Amino acid sequence: MPASIEIDEELYSRLAEAAAREGKDVHAYANEIIRVQLRELERAYQIVSAFDDIARSYGE
C-alpha cells in the first residue's frame, strides 16, 4: 500500500485551487502531480547515469 504524505496548509490550499481550476478531485490531482514529478526525477537520474558512464569511459 502506498505511503501517505503530509503537506502543510498553504501547499494544500494551492493544490486545491489548482485542482478546482482543472475540475479534478484534489487527491487525484495530487497523485497525478506526484507521478509526473517521479517520472521526471527518474529521467533526470537516467541522464546523470549516462553522463557518469561517459565520464568513466574517458577515464579508462
Phi, psi and omega in degrees: 000136180297148178281145176281152174239154177248137176232153182285168185298320181297313180295320179298319179298315178296320178295317179296320178296315180295319179297319179296319178299325180274353181071032183241158173293139185299321181289319177296320179296317179298316178298320179298314180297318180297317179299317179297315181295321178295321177296319179294321178295318178298318179296318178298320178298318179298320180295314179297319178298320178296318178296321177299317178299317178297315181297320178294323180294330177284334181279349183273000000 
